[in-house]
Amino acid sequence: MPSASGEYDAVVVGAGPNGLSAAIALAQRGASVVVLEAVEEIGGGTRTAELTLPGFAHDVCSGAHPMGILSPFWRGLPLGEHGLEWVLPPAAIAHPLDDAPAVMAWTSLDRTCRELGRDGAAYRRLVEPFVDDPDSFLSDVLAPLGWPSDPGKFVRFGAHAVWPATWLAPVLFREQRARALFAGCAAHSILPLSHLMTSAFGVLFAVTSHLQSWPVARGGSIAITRALASYLEQLGGEVRTGVPVRSTADLPAARVYLFDTDPHQLARLGEAVLPQGYRKRLLRYRFGPGVFKLDWALDASIPWRDENCAQASTVHVGGSIEEIAASEASMWRGDHSRHPFLIVVQQSNFDSTRAPAGKHTGYAYCHVPAGSDVDMSDAVEAQIERFAPGFRDCISARHATATADFERLNPNYVGGAITGGAADLTQVFTRPVARLDPYSTPNPRMFLCSASTPPGGGVHGMCGYHAARSALQRLDRLPIARLG
């Protein structure tokens, strides 16, 4: 607990999953911690709200959480005792096709391989080594660049990860089904699939689909951060909402400060306490494309032509690998695809708390140029209608979130970029700038713990965890003092 004078060992700015994870990691080591959140509600990208009609609970940003349930840090926390319940569907991913059954990533690797036909053996060779012993693999890929705990497995991953998805998929797979499944996973990179390193996302997301079905949080994604905040308070930490931090002068005295902010905000906040050269490097950080999202209140579950699609929390809508690649290349050029790749999440199929009895929720988002103000509603709904005839007849209300809306919701989403910054080859290993300790800054008291640090975007808390470990190395050596 803080002293009577309001002094702390650590101050964390931002009450999203990473900020709260950093605070917990510090509090577990006995540090007195306060988390300051600018708005009245915690959550960052894990908020839940009635965006369409009363009684319909929509996840404002993230909805399915493969990295959340598998997070090496969160798996050791008693979040279930603080209200977090993961709801597991039968399948992680469905990928509908025009004239064939949907491709399914079932939790069972055997079943998935059987349904991939001639490519089943190749798919097994790709993912099985990581599925059989996932702990060291996940700890290595969800960490800053360094010596891996399992070098052999990490090298095996890297041998596939480095290649463009549009090159690796045709090399590994002979048929469109496996290629499409891999492309949908790789498109989570929000990069053109012709770019180096996009296969890393393809392999990683394919592996996670066979470790656990991609879950949703019962009651909404806000349950994740509420559980984190509750556990932090049990450890003696504090969370204060409605406390905007506009400069370092707004911060209480502490030994260390961790910022769950994007690099540009850190540069502005730290104008008086960070070197100009470092601030210039932060301001050169690139965020990449944004997203356009539609939430629906539905009178019925999405009527997929292949009913298996209703068994997955997440549906990748985009057709063949060639179509997906064309869509992702388009948004990178600054254009808007007429047939966008979609990530569709249908929480109410598995969590009855999301909608009134007999009703449903769903959302879809597509990748668009940063700062786009184009309404993609017709293109998004047409893509779903293509694989789910009659879908539009199920819609009773809709809510659109464009890039500017995302940035207003969370200033870290610059230009609508929801993953903390472009994960291309120039930034994937040097987030936010090239430093031996990517969480540190030239000011020994200041650390960055947002998704703009390794391992990057996703609801997993690992950026905050690793930043806290970095801060702990200095905590005992620094006196309590004002930062600016």
N, C-alpha and C positions, 0 to 999 in steps of 0.2 A: 504494500500500500504506500501511497505517496506520503511524504512528510507534511507537517502542518503548513509549511511554506509553499506547498504545491510543486516541489521538486521531484524529479523522477530519474531513474537510471536510463530509461529509454522513452522517447516519444515517437509514435508511428503516425504518419499523416496518410489517411485513407483507410476506410473500413471495408475494403473489398476482401476477397479470399486471400490475396497475398499479404495485405497489410495485417489482417487478423492472424494469419499463420506466422508471420514474423513476430508478432506480439506474443503469441503462445510459446514459440520456441525460446524467446527471451524469458518469459515468466516461468517456464519450466526450470530454468536455471537460477531462479530466485530473484530476478530483476523486477523492480517496480516499473510498470509500464502503463502508459495511457495511449489510447488510439483516438485521434481527432478526425471526425468526418464532417465535411462541409455541409451536407444536406441533412435532413431530419431522419433519413432512413439509411441503415447500413445496407451493404450488398454489392455495390459496384455493378458488375455484370451478372449478378445472381438475384436480381430483384424479381418480384412477382406482383402483378397488378391486374385489376379488372379493366382491361384495355378496350373491350368491346361492349359487353352487356353485364348487368349485375349477376353475380353468381358464377361467372366464367373467369377462372384464374389463369392468367397467361404469364409465361416466363418472358420477361421484357427482353432479355438477350439470350443467354445460354439455357438450353433445355434438357439435353441429354449429356451425361457426364462420364464418359469412359475413363478419363484420367482422374476424376474425382474418386471413384471407388477403388482405383488402383494406385492412388498416390502413395509413394513410400512413406511420407510423413503422416498423412491423415489416417492411414491404416493403423497406426499406433495410438491414435487418439480415441477417447471414449465418446465419440460424437453421437452414437446411438443413445447414450444416456442423456443427451441434451437435445433430443427431439429429431435427429436425422434418421430417416428410414429410406433406404434405397429400394426402389421397386424395379424388379428385373423382368424384362420381357423374354419371350422364348428365343428371339433373335436380336442381334445387334443392328444389322444392316439388311435392308432390302434394296435391290436395284432393278426396277422394272425395265423390260425391253418391249419393243413394239410387237414383234411376231413370235415371241417365245416366252416361256415361263420366266418369272423374275429370278434373278440371281440372289441367293440368300447367304448371308454370313451367320450361320447358326452358332450357338455356343459350342456345339459339338463339331470339332474339326473333322471327324470321320464323316459325318453327314454332309458337311459342306463340300468335302472333297468328292464324295460320291456324286453329288449333284453337278459338279464341274466337269464330269465326264472325262474326256481325254486329257484335260489339264489338271485333273485332281492330283496326280502324282507330283507335278511340278509345283503346284500351290502348296502341297504338304512340305516339299523340300524347302520352300521359301520361308514358311512360318513356323514349322514344328520345332526347330531348334530353340526358338525363343519362347514358345508356348510351354515346352517341357520344364524349363527352369527360368521363370520370368523375373524373379526378384532382382538378381544382379543386373539383368538387362535393363529393367525399368529404372533402377537406381542410377545406371550409367547414362541413359539417354535423357533422363530428367535432372541433369546436373550440368554445371559448367564444364567446359572442355578441360580435361585433365587425364591422368592415368586411370584407365578403367579398372574396376574390380575384377572383371572377367575379360582380359584382353582378347582371348581367342574369339569369344562370342561377339565382342564389340567390333573386331576386325571383320568378322563375317557379315555383321550388319552393315558396316561401312562399305563393303565391297558391292552391295546392292544399293545402298542409300545414296551414293554420290551421283548416280546416273539420272538423266531425265526420265520421267515416267513414260513418255511417248517412245523412248528407246527401249527401256527395260521390259515393259509389258509385252511387246511383240517378240522379244528375244525369249522370254520365259514361257509364254502361252501361245497356243496355236489357234484358239477359238475366241470369238468375241465375248463370251460370257465372262471368262476369267479376266480378260483385258478390261472390260467395263467395270467389274468389281474393283480392280486395282486402281483404275483411273478415278473412280469416285472417292476412294480413300485418299489418293494423292492430291485431289483437288481441295482438301482441307488446308493445304499450304497457302491458298489464295495467291498462287503464282501460275504463270503459264506452264503447262505440263512439259514443255520443251526445255525448261530450265534445269540446270544441274541441281541436285539435292531434292527434287520433288519426289523421287522414289523413296526417300527417307520417310515421308509422310505416308506413302502407300504401304510400306512394310509395317510401320508402327501401328497404324490404325487397323490394318488387317490382323496383326497379332493381338491387339487388345480385344477384338471382337470374339476371340476364342478363349480369352481368359475370364471374362465376365460379359454377359450381355450389357449393352450400353444402357445404364439405368437412368431413371428419372427420380427426383426427390419427391416423396409423397408430400402433397400440399403445395408444391412449388419450389423452385430453385432457391428462394429466399431461406428455406429451411437449412441450407448448407451454412450460410453465414450466420444465421441465428444460433445454430449449434456451436459454431466456432466462437462467437461472442459469449455465449453462455459458459462454455468451458474456460475461456479466458478469465471471465469474472470469478469463476470458481477458484482459479489460480491466484486471484488477488488483483488482476488487471482491471483497468477501467476502459469503457468506451463512451466517448462524448460525441453526440451528434449535434448538428447545427452550429459547428465551430469552423468557419472558413479560415484557411491560412493563406493570406495574401503576400506575406513576406516572412522572413525568419524572425522579425520583431514580434510576430503574433505567437511565437512558440514559448512554452514555459521552459524553465531551466532543466537541463538533463545532461547525462554523460554522452549519449549518442542519439542520433535522429535518423529514422528510416522513412523513406518517401515512397509510397505506393502511387507514384505519379509517372506520367510520361517524361522523357528527357527534356522536352521543351519547357514544360512546367518547372522542372527542377532547375533549369538554367535561369528562368525568371525569378523563382523564389530565392535562389542562391546568389543573386547579383552581387550582394555585399560581402559574401563569404566564400565564393568560389573564384578561382583564377579565370581571367577573361579567355585565355586560350582553351581551357577545358569547356567553358560555357559555349564557345563557338563550335566545338566539336559536338556537343550535345545538340545544338541547334541544326547541325547538318544531318541528324538522324532522320531516316526516311520511314514513313509509316505504311506506304503501299495502298492498295485499293480499299474501298469501303464496302458496305453491304446495304442492300435494300431488303426489308423484311415485311411480311404480311402475317398478321394474326387473324384467326377466324373463330367466331362462335358458330358452331355447326349443329344442324338438326339431326345429323347422323354421322357415324364414322366415315372417313374418306372411302369412297366405294372403288377401291383398286380393282382393276380388271383381274389381276392375279391376287386372290384373297390372302395368299401368304404374306403379302406386303403389310397386312394389318398385324402381323406377328412381330414386327420390328419396331423399336422405338424411333429409329432413324431410317429415312428412305432417301436414297440418292437418286434424284430425278435428272436425267440428262441423256439417256440413250447410250450410244456407243462411245468408245474411247475417242473416236475422231470428233464427235459432236461436243463432248466435254472439253477436249483440248481447244476446239475452236471458240467455245464460250469463254474459257479462261484467258486465251490469247487476246480476245476482243476487249475484255475489261482492262487488261494491262496496257493496251494501246490507247485507251481513253474512249473506247466505244461501248455501246450497250448491245448485247446479243439479243436477237429476236427469239432465240431458243436457249435461254440461260440454264446453266447447271444450277440445280436447287438442292439444298439440304432441308428436308422436311422432317419435322418432329411431331409426333402424335402422342402426347403424354396421356391424354384421357382414355386411350385404349387400355391403359394399365393402372391408372390412378383415378378412381372415381370421384376424388375430391375436387377435380379440376373443373367440373361443369355440373349443372343441375341434372337430375335423373333423366336418362334418355338422351341427353345432349352431349356434345363433344367440343373439344378445342383442338386446334392444330396451328402450326406455323410453318412458313417456308421463308428462306432467304436466299438471295443470289448475290454474287460479287459484282460490284460496279466500280467505275472510276472514283477516286477519292473526291469527296465534295459534290458528287453527282446530285442533281435535283430532278432527275428524270423519274417519273412515276412508272414503275415496272409492273404494276398490278396486273394489267391484261396479259403481259408475257408470262408472268409467274403462274397465273391461274390457267392459262392455256396449256402450259407444260404439264400441269397436274391433270387437267382434263384429258390430255392425250393418253395418259395411262390409267385414269380413273374417270371414265365417262359418267356424266351426271354429277360431278363434283360441285359445279357451280350451283346446282339446285339445292345443295345441302347448306349453303351459306346463309346464315341469318344476319350476320354483321361481320364487318372486317375493320382492321386497324392497320394503317401503313406506318412504318418507321423508316424514314430516309436517312441519309448520311448525316445531315445537320441535326436531326432528332437524336441520333445516337451520341453525337458530340455534346449536345445539351444534357443528355442523360448522364453521361460520364465524360468529363473533359479528357480522359486518357484516350478516348476513341477519336483521335484526330482525323478529320475527314471521313469519319465513319469506319475507320479501321479498328476492328474489334479484337485483334490478336496482339496488340502491343508493338507492332512494327513489322515491316517486310522481313521475311525470313529467307531472303535470297543469299547467294553465296558470299556476298560482300558484308552481310550483317549477321548471318546465322551463328558465327563464332566470335563476333566482336560486339555483342549487344551490351550497353548502348554505344560504347567506344572501346577501342582496343586497350585493355588493361589486364595485367596478370590477375587481379581480383576485380571482376566486372561489376561487383556490387559496391565497391568502394569509390570514393572520390578523392581529389587532392586535399579536401578538408577532412582530417581524421575523424571528425564527429559525424560526418554525413554519409549515408548509404542509400542506394536506390534498391527497392524491393519489388518493383512492378513487373508486368509482363514484358517490359522492354529490356529485361535482363534474362539470362539463361534460366530455364530452358525455353522461355517464350510463352506464347499464349496458351490458354486452356485453364479450366477450373481444376486446379490441383494443389495450389499453395506452395509449390516447390521453389518458386522465385523468392517468396518471403522466407521460407525455411533456410535457404542457402544464404540469403542476405543476413539473417539473424546470426547464423554461424560465423559469418565474417565480422559482424559487429561485436560478438561476444569475445573475440580475440583482443579487442581493445578496451572493453568495458571497464575492467578493473584498473586500467592505467590512466583513465581520464577522470578529472574532477567534474563535479556537477557545476555547470555554468550556463549562462545564456549563449545562444548560438550567434545572434547578430545584434 
